Amino acid sequence: MECGVGKHWTEEEVKALLSVWSEKSIRKQLRGTLRNKGIFIYIAKRLQELGVCRDWKQCRAKYKNLKYEYRTVKYAHNSGDATKTMKFFHDLDAILRYEPVLQLGAAENGRCSATEARLNASPTTDSTQEILEDEDFNNSSLAALEATQIKKETIDIDDDSISTTSEDRSCTPVAKRIVGADNHIPLEEARNHFKVITINDTGAGRHWSDNEVRALINIWSDEKIQQMLEGATRNKEIFEEIARRLMKHGIDRDWKQCRTKYKNLKYEYRALQKENEHLGNPRRKMRFYEEIDDILKRQPLVPSSWRYESSSLLSVSVGDVTANTGSLGIKRKTWNDEMSPVPLKKSASENTILQFQKLLTERVHTVTEGKKLLLEKLCKQEEMQDLNRTQLYADPSAIQQVPAATAPAAIAMAPAGSELKLGKKVNEGKTKEVYELPDIPGCVLMQSKDQITAGNAARKDRMEGKAAISNTTTSCVFQLLQEAGIKTAFVRKHSDTAFIAAHCEMIPIEWVCRRIATGSFLKRNPGVKEGYKFYPPKIEMFFKDDANNDPQWSEEQLIEAKFCFAGLTIGQTEVDIMARSTQAIFEILEKSWQPQNCTLVDLKIEFGVNILTKEIVLADVIDNDSWRLWPSGDRSQQKDKQSYRDLKEVTPEALQMVKRNFEWVAERVELLLKTKSQGRVVVLMGSPSDLSHCEKIKKACATFGIPCELRVTSAHKGPDETLRIKAEYEGDGIPTVFVAVAGRSNGLGPVMSGNTAYPVVNCPPLSADWGAQDVWSSLRLPSGLGCPTTLSPEGAAQFAAQIFGLNNHLVWAKLRSSMLNTWISLKQADKKLRECTL
């Protein structure tokens, strides 16, 4: 995160910017420069000297916003409206008073329409100079200016998408059409020569991180997605699907944000290509160029019957039409709109034109239905994958794709089973081998062995079937953690004895989390009795060094080692993240084993750095070698590898006993993915006008895997119906949390709370006018009622999840993972802020 990202500009920061901007030399450079990145870098440096930490992009965005706001107010004043004002107007007026004030159309909705407005005026030599000065242009070559003619449409550019490829292209005119005595350009023609680029806050205040962009590009590279995007004009449904896939990766972006970022990436790529082609400057770069180039340079993937090509439509059975009408101006319309009228010459045959329009409409309808069918099919496949996840391990080939936060998009097309092509062996341990996968860049195959060891391989035996048992255990455990929200390297199970994982550079530390003191801890800490319980769980780390028996390390040793893996240096922040993650992972698995009446005594895990995302993720394996499990909390019934370590002599009978223990664990670990506990949230709204508020509650419940139903009832206007609905949900025996959503005077929550033993929570949709008064009807309750109030829809869903999490380990795991991920994001933000300050 760069300086100041995510923070509003304070008054002091704006004043500092204005003081630098007001300098004559700065104003002169801004008026006479097209490529102004260097100027804003200088301004950012000057601001840092004044104690303001902002990067050049933020300075440029604020500069443009202030200019736009000033011009809006100035135009209002000139039009006789003296009521419109803004902060720092007089300061800006002193800087910009000599620049022309332009009429800003309301239809632009805050966009920079200055260039288009100027085109309607009668241009002169002076006005031409004004345009060039106001839009920060110099006397660039015609080729350089023509290189900006990439796309004849208005696109939104978010802050982080403006790279060195397009440093300041907002409102770019074509110089050769402006210069000269006859330089008036009609508005319609001007739209083909002017490109308005604005900064649109579609990112809900958040920049796209590198990991988010990589995930978007991975989904974009899917052939099915490309087929749907090819030639589409009304593509909301496609980007909703992309947003849904990103959500499965843990990235919360809506369809508008995805579409904006998609357009920005395409624009930057095309701008870079066009500029290099015209100017011969291959040194210019953009982030993710290779990935986007790989997508956009492919041959068209859409069957010809699905493409929307006006030229082909014109050439089909319309020879007579073109002969009579000449060039027909056909504008592409959205799917459900009427066709644009075709401008005809007076001699055109009306019947022929109607036939042509009918043919065109039919072709468009065919394309529409084809795209809809593809989208429905794709969504259906995704739904079937979600519903049949447990079948993944019985029949891996039946699943085409299992979304994973760390898996590249190519895994969706990865061949299953024996078709998978193996590359060179990356690593080999005591119980597994790791192979590269040439067909799936960024992934490896983890192949288990039928081998069991103890004491750093001092004892080693072959146990038939152990590879399959270990693979099943690891796959189930990683799936459980991944669905909870823990970042892991696991992608999917490939075969009975192997799974696919993201390629990671492993951090050579074994992290151990203990709830009960036993094993080596007792030897290293004499005086501590076996069975001593740690609250919170105790975290230890051991450096992987077989020659020295894996010595125990401290945090200080790990930090001072200054390890660097996949470009990530392991420092205090990374150590804290691994320690906190170890505890959370242990607690999730501990809670998951409790319904099986089995105690998780301790756990050993390892982390790696994903070579693609550069993130620390849970890696390696978690199988029966990784923990101690005591059914009913009884050490004598242990089912883990300790039963092998404790053997005085390894005999075939003894190995069979150990194998039965491992099979017992493998059978029950599959039950960790299920829960017998039921539960639901019922949202009662006092009016249909509260629906949008209630939909947010339902969406938040879905993130915890909790079913949610919406009902409309008023405790004031229909108390009998409210109580009837309440009785309906009490009668089927499913644990239920009621959420009362009622504005103004909230009688719904208190009435429900006074008539049911089920938990009720108020979540009133407060208005700006009366919210401070209305909320008291939810807070001041009669005695005997227990009805808490939360104003946040997400908070109401979380409150319900915390209730159900007491008896549902899957819901509890999502809550615990959410806590961890919030903590990690704050830790990483603090690190980046400190790096920026330093």
N, C-alpha and C positions, 0 to 999 in steps of 0.2 A: 504494500500500500504506500502510495506516495504522500508527500507532505500535504496535510490539509484535506485529503480525500474524505468525503463523507461529512464534512463540516461546512456549515453556512459561513459566509463571509461576515465577520463582525464589523461594527462601525469603524473601529480603529484600523482594521485591515483595508477597508474601502478607502478611508482617508489617506492611508499610506500609498495605495495604488494611485489615487488621484494626484497626490503630490509629485509622484514620479512622472505620471502621464502629462502633467501640466508643464513640464520642462520643454522648452522650445525645441531642443535637439531631438527629443523623443517624438514630439508631434510631427516634426519634419520627416523623420524616418518612417513613421507609421503611414504618412500620406504618400510617400514616394517609394514604397517597397511592396512587391508582390509576395515574395517569400519572406515572411516576417518571423519565422521561428527564432532566429538569432536575436531579434529585438526583444521578444518576450522572455527569452532566456536571460537576457540582460536585465529586464524589468524584475524578473523573479529573484535574481541575484541582489538587486538593489533592495527589494523588499526584505530579503533575509537579513541584510545589514540593518534594517529597521525593526527586526524582530518578528517578521511575518513569514511563516513557512508555507509557501505556495509554489507549485511547479509552473512551468511556462504554459502548459495547456490550460490550467485553471485561471491564470492571469489573462490569457487571450479570451477565454469564455466569458469572464467577468467584464472585460473591456467591451466585448460585443454586446453583452446584455445591457450594460449601462448606456451605450450609444443608442441601442434600440429604444430603451425606456425613455431616454431623454428626447428622442425624436418624436415619440408618441405624445409626450406631454407638450412639447414645443408646438407641434402641429395643432393640438387642441387649443392652446393659447392663441395661436394665430387665427383659429376658426371662431374665436369669441368665447370659448369655454375656459374660464379662469379657475374653475373649481378643481380641475385635474392637476395633481402635483406628484412629486416624488422626493425621496431623500436625495440630498446632494445636488438638487437641480441647479442651484446657483453656481456651484463649483463646476459642474459640467457645462453650464452655459458660458462660463468664462473661457472654457477650453474650446467648445464646439460652436460658438455663436456665429462664426463666419462661414460655417459649413451649411449647405442647403438643407432645408427641412422638407421632408417628403411626406406625401399623403400615404398613410398606412391603412390598407383595406381591412375591414373587420373580418372578412372571410378568411384572412390569413391566419387568424387565431394565434397571434403571437409570433408568426414566422417573419423572417426578414424578406419583405416583399418590395424593398426599396428599389431594386433594379427594375423590376417589372413596372412599377409606377412611373419611373423616369422615362420609360420607353414611349409613353403616351404623349409626352411633351415634345414641342418642336425643338429639335436639337440644334445647337449652334456650336461654334468652336469653343466658346466659354463653357457651355454645358457639358461638352465632351470632356473638357479638362476637369470639371467638377466630378464627373462620374469616375474618372480615372483616379482622382485624389481620394474621393470618399471610399472607394472600394479597394484602396491600398494597392494600386497597380503602378508599375513603372513601364518604361518603353520596352517591354519584352518583345522578343521576336514573334512573328506571326505563327511560326511553327510551334513555339512554346504555348501560345494561347490556344491554338487549334488542338493541342494535345489534351486540353481539358474537356473537349467535346466527347465525353465518354457515354453519357446516358441522358436521353432527352426526357427526363422525368424528375420530379422533386423527390428527394429522399431525405430521411432523417438520419443525422449522424450523432451518436452519443459521444460523450466526452472522450472516452478512452479509445474510440475507434479512429481518431484523427492521428495518423502516423506521419512520418516524414514524407510519405508519398503525396499527401494532400494537406500541406501545412496551412494554407489559407485560400481555399478555392471558393469561398462563399460569394455568390453573386458575380460570376465570371462572365464578362461579355466577350464577343468575338471582335477583336480590334479592327479587322479589315472591314466589318460592316458599319463601324462607327466613324472611322476616319473618312473625311471627304466632305464635299459640299452637300451631296444628296444622301444624307445618312439617316433619314427617318425610317424606322423599321416598324411595320404593323405589329400589333400585340400578338396575334396568333402566330405570325412567323417568328417573332422574338422568342416565343416559348421554346422553339427548337434551337435557339442559340444561347439561351441563358439558363443556368443551372443554379437553383437556390438551395443551399445546404444549410441546415439549421442544427442547433444542438437541442435535441428533444429528450426530455428526462423520462424516457420510457423504461429506464432501468430501475425505477422506484428508488432512486437515490443511491444505487449501488453500481459501481463499475463491474464490467465482466472481467472476472479473473482469468488467468491463463488456463486454469483447469476447466473452467466453465466453457471457454471458447473451444478447447480441445474436445470436450464432450459434445458440443454442438456440431463441430466438424465431423466427428466420428459418426454421429447420427445422419448428418447430411450425406456422408459418403455411402450410406446404405442405398443399394440399387433401387429398392422399392420406393424409398423417399424421393430419390432423383426422378423416378418415373412420374410420381405424382406432381412434383414441382415443375416438370418440363411443360412449358406452355401454359401453365395455370395462371388465371387472372384472379379469380376469387379463391384464395388459398387459405382462408382462416382455418378450415378443418384440418388441413395438413399441418399447420403450425401448432394447432392444439395437440395433435398427435406427437409432434416433436417435443412440445412442452411437457407432455405426459411422460415421455421417455426420459427427459432430463430429470423429472421429479423422481423417477426410479433410481437415478444416479445420485440423488440427494441434492439436486440443483433446483431451486424454486424460482422459475422464470415463467411469466405468462406468455401466451401465444404472440402478443404484440411485441414484446421484448425480443422474442426469438426471431420474428420476421424482420424487425429493425436491424438486428445484428447480422442476420443473413444478408440483407441488402447492403449493409455497410461493408461487409467483407467482400462481396462481389464488386462493389464500386471501387474499393481500394485496389483490388487485384486488377481490374480493368484499367483503372487510372494509371497504375504502375506499368502495365504492359504497353498502353498507348504512349505514355511519356517516353519509355525506353525506345519504342519504335520510332518516334518522331525526333527525339533529341539524342538518341544514341548514348544514353547514360545508364548503363546496366548496373551502376553501383548503388542505385536507390534500392532500398529493401523495405519489406513489410513483414510483420510477424505472421507466421503460419502460411507463408507464400507457397512453400512446396506442397503442403497438404491441400490447399485450395487449387493450386495448379493441377494436381493429380486428379481432382474431381472435375474441374471445368474443361480439361483438355481431352477427357474421354470421348469416345464416340457416343452419339445419342443413344440412350438406352430405351427410349419409348417406342413401342411399335408404331408403324406409320398410321395405323387406324386410330391411334390415340392422340396424335399430334394436332395441334391447332395451328394450321398454317394458312394464312389468308391467300397466299399465292396459289397454293394447290387447289383451294376451294374455287378460286376464280377460273382455274383452267379446266374444271370438270363440267363438261356439257354446257358451257356458257359462251360458246363461240359467237353465236348470234347476238348475245347480250353485249359483249365487248365491242362487237362491230358497230352496234348502234349507239352505245353510250360512251365509248372511249374508255379512259381510265376511271374506274369506279372507286370512290373514296370510302373504303369500308373500315370502320373503326371497331376494334375488338371490344366487345361488351362483356359485362359480368354475366354469370351463368343464368340468372333469373330475370335479367333485364330484357326489354324488347330490343330488336335489332335496330341499329342506327339507320336512319333514312339514307337511301342511296341517291346522290345528286344525279339527275338525268338530263340529257339534252331533250329538246322539244320533240325530236323525231323518235324518241324511244317508245317501244311497244309496252304498254302497261301490263298486258298478260305475261309477257316474257319476264319482266322484272319481278312480278309476283311469284312466278315459278322459281326464279333464281333465289329470291328471299326464302321461299319455302325449303329449297334444297340446302341453303346455307344454315337455316334453323335446324333442319334435321341433322346435319353434320355436327353442329354445336351440341345438340342434344345427345348424340352418340358419344361424343367426347366426355360430356358431363356425366352420363351414366357410367361410362367406363371408369372414370376417376373415382366416382362414388363407390362403385363395386370394389375397386382395389383398396380404397381406404377402409371400407367395412370389413373386407377380408383380412386386412392387416390388423385391425383392431380385434377381430374375432380370434386371430391367432394369438395375440398378446393375452386376451382374456383366458383362452384355453391354457396358456402357459401358467398363468397365475392360479387357475383352478386346479391344475394337475401337477403342481410342483413336487408333490410327494412321489409322483410317478417318474420323476427325473432319474432316480437312482435304480429303478427297476428296468427302465428302458431308455437309456441315454439318447439313442438315435431318434426317439420320438420328439425330442425337444430341439427346436432349431436355434433358439437363442435364450439365454438366461441373463438378464441385465445385471451388470455389476459395475460398481462405481469406478473400478480400476481397469475394466476390460475395454480394449479398443473395439470400434464398431465392426472390425473385420471378423470378430469372433462369431457374429451372427451368421456368417456364411462359412464357418469352419466345418470341414468334413468331420463326421462323427466316426467313432469306432476305429476299425482297422484302416480306414481311408486316410487317417491323419499321417502326414509326412513328417518324419523326425529328422532334425538336424543334428549337429554335433552335441556331444554330452557336455553340459555346462559344469556339472558338479556331481559327486557321488558321495553319499554318506553311509552310515552303518545300515540304515533301513530303507533308503530310497535313492533314486537316481533322477537327475534333472536334465532334460533335453530341450534344445531350442526347437521352435516350430516355424520353419521358413514360410509357411502359408499364413501364419498369424503373427505378424510383427508385434513385438512387445509382449509376447506370451511364451510360456514354457510348459512342458509336460512334466508333472510330478509322478514318477513311477515308483510304487511301493515294492518292497521285497518281502519274500517269505522268510524273514530273518528276525530274530529277537536277541537282544544283547543286554548286558548289565555290567556295571563297573567299567565304563569306557571300553567296552568290547573285551574286557578280561574274560567274561563268559559270553559265549556266542553259540547259538543253535539255530537250526532251520526248523521252522514251524509251518507246516503245510496249511495254506489258507490265510495266513496272517496278513498278507498284502491286501486281500479283498476286505478283510475285517477292518484293518486300519484305514483303508480308503473310504469305506462306508462311514466310519466314525468321524473322520476328518471332514468329509463332505457335509454331513448333517450338522456338525458343530459350526462350520463356517457359514452354512446357509442360515442357521439360526442367528448368528451374530450379524450377518450382512443384512438380513431382513429387519433386524432391530435398529440398524443404522451405524454399526461399527464398520470402519473402512478396513477391508481385508484384500489380500491378493487373490483370493479364490474367484474363479470365473465360472466353471461348471465341472461336473463329473463327466469324465470322458469314457471310462470303461470300468469294469469291476475293480481294477487294480491301479487306476491312474486318474488324475484330474488335471484340468488346465488351470494355470494360474498366471497372473501378471508377472512379468519378469522383474525381479527386484534385486538390488544389491543388498545382501544381508548384513545387518549390524551384528558383530560377533559377541552378542551379550544374550545370555539366558536370563529372562525375568521370571522370578518365582514369587508367587503370592500365596501366603499361608493363613488359614483360619485356625488350624490346630497344630500345636507343636508336636512334631514327630520326625523320625528319620534323621538325616544329617544335622538338622537344627539342634537336636539334643546333644550330639557329639561336640558341636562347636560352641554350645552354651551349657556347660555342665551346671547342674543345680536346677534347671528347668525340667519340670515333670512332664511326661508325655500326656497329652490331652489338654494342656494349657491353651486357652482360647485367646486369640488376638482380636481386639476391637479398637480401631478398624483392622482389617486384614494387614498382615505384615508383608512388606515388599523387600525383596532381596535381589541382587544381581550377581551373575557369575560370568567371568570372561571365558569364552570358549577356547580352551587351550588344553588339548588332551595330554600333551607332554607334562603339564604341571597340574593335572587333575582338576581343570576348570576352577581356578581360584576365585574366591569371592572378591568383588570389587565394590568400592564406594562410588557415590555420585561424582565426587571430586576427581577420582581416577579416570572415570569415563570422560568427564569434561576436559581434563588435561591431556587425554590421549589425542584430542583434536581429529577424530575420525572424519573422513569426508567420503560420502557414498552418493553416486549419481549426481554429484555437484552440490549436495547438501551437507554442510558442516554440522557435526553433532555438538551442540552447545547446551547451555543451561535450559533453554526453551525446549529443545528436542528431548532432553532427558526428562524434564517435567512432564511432557506430553506422554512419553512412553510409560512413565511411572503411574500417571493418572489413568491411562488407558488400561494398564495391567490390572489395576484395582477394579475398574468398571467391568472388564471382561470376566474377571473372576466372580464378581457379584452377580452378573447376569447368568453365568453358568451355574453358580450355586443356587440361585433362585429357581432355575429351570429343572434342577435335579430334585428339588424338594417334593414335588408331587409324586415322584417315584420312590419317596421315602428313602432317599439316598443322600449321604452327606459328602459334599465335595470338600476334601481335607486341604488340598493344596493344588497348585497348577503351575506348569512351566510353559512359557511361550517365548516366541522370538519375533522381532520386527525387522522389516526391510524397507528400503527406499525404492518406490516404484520408478523405474527408469524413464517412464513417459511423463507421469504427472509430478515427479519429484516430491511426492508426499510419503510420509511415514505411514506404513500400513502393517496390519497384523499379517504375518507371512509364515512360511514353513508349514507345519502340520500341528493339529491338536487331535491326538488319538489316545489310545489307552496307555501309551508310554508317557503321556504328558501330565498325568494327574494321579491323585489317590482318591479312590471312591470306596466309602464304607457304607454298605446297606444298613439301614436302621442306626447308623452311627457306630456300628460295632466293628472294631478293627479286625476281629477274627474272621469276619465275612468279606474281607477285602477282595475286590474284583479287578484290580489294576495290575500293573507290571510288578508291583512289590511281591506278588505271589510267586513270581519267577525268581526275583532276587533272593527270597527267603529259602529257596530250595537248597537243601544240603547236598543233594545229588540229583543230577538231571537224568531222568529215566523216561522212556516213552510214555509210561503211565503218568508221570509227573507233568510232562509236556501236554498231554491230553487234558489234564486238569486245568493247566494254565490257558489252554485254548478255549475250554468251556467258559472260563471267566471272561475272556475277550469276546466271545460270542454273546454272552449275557449282556455285556455293555453295548455291543453293536446293535442288538435287538432293541434295547431300551432307549438308545440315543435317538432313534427315529421318532420316538414318542415325544421328544423335546420340541418337535416342530408342531405339535398339536396341543390343544387344551380342552379339557372337559368343561371348563367354566364358560357360561354364557353371560351375556349382558347386552344392554342396548341403552341408547339415549333417546328420549322422546322430548322433542322441542314443541312446546305449546306457545303459539303466538296469538296475541289478542286481536290482530288484524292482518289481512293479506299484505298491507303496506309494509309490514315488518319482515317480509320474505327475504330480502337481500341480507338482512342481519342474521336471519336463521340459516341461510345457505352457508354463511361463513362458519357457523358452529358445526354444520354437517360436514363441511370440507375438513375442518380441523379434527373431527372425530375419525374421519377416514384415515388420517395419517397414523392414528393409533390402532387401526383395525377394528373400530367399534361401530356396529350398525347404528344408524340414526334415522328416526322418522320425524316428519314435520306434520303438525296438526294445527288447525285454526279453531280457537274457542275463546269466548269472553266470559270471565267470571262475573263481570258486572251485568252483561246483557243476557247471558244464558248460563247461570250457575248449575242448573240441572244437567245440561249437556256436558259441562266441564267435568262434573263428578261422574257422569256416565263414561266418558273417555278414560278417566282415571281408573275406574273399576275394570274397564276392558283390559288394561295393561297389568293390573294387579292379578287378574284371574288366571293368566296363563303360566304363572310361576317363574317367568324369566326375570332375573334381577334388572331393575330399571332405575335410571336416574332421570328425573324430570327437570327440564330447563324451562323456566317461565320467561317469555319475552313479551313484555307489555310496556308501552310508553304511557306518558301522562300519569294517571293514578293507577299504580300497579296493584290490582286486587288478585291477579292470577296466581302469583307466587305464594302469598300468604294463605289464600283459600286452599291451594293444593297442599301446602305444608301442614295445614290444620286438619286435613282429612286423609292423609296417607302416611304410612310408616316408611315409605320409600324416600330417599333423599331428594330434595328439591333445591335448586339454585336459581336465583334471579339473575337475569342478564338483560336489563332494560336498554332499549335503543334510545339513548338520551338525545334530545335536540339542543341546538345551541341557544334557543330562546328561553326555554323553561327547564332545561336539564338540571340546573342546580336546585330547583324546587321539586321537580318530579322524583328525584332520586330518593327523597325522604320516605316516599311510600314503599320503597323496597328495604330501607334501612330501619325505620321505626316500626317494629312489629309488636303485636300483642304478646303477652306472656304465654309460654307454652309452645311457641313456634320456633323452629330452628331452620331458618331459610337464609343461607349466606347470599351475598350479592357480589357479582363481579361484572365490571363494565365491558370487559374484552370478550368477544365471541370465542377467541382461541383459549382464553382463560377458563371459560365455562367448559369447553371440551377437555381441557387438561384436568380440571377438577373432577370430572366424571371418570377420566382415565385413571386418576390416582385412586379413586374408589374401587374400580374394577381391577386395578393392578394388585390389590391386596390378595386376590385369589386367582389371577390370571397372569402367569409368568411371561406370556408373550407381550401383553400390554405393558407390564412392568419393565420388560427389557427395552421397549421403545422409549419409555420415560427416562430410564437410566442412561440410555445412549444419547438422548436429546440433551440431557444435562452435561454429559461428557463433551459433546460436539460444541455446545455453547461455550464451555470453559476453554476448549482448544482454540476456538475462533478468537476469543478475547486474548488468550495468551499470544497467539500469532500477531494479532493487531498491535499489541503492546510491544512486541519485538520489532515490528516494522516501524512503529512510531519512534522507538528509541534509536533505531538505526538512522532514521531521518534526522532526528535531533542532533545526534552525534556528527 
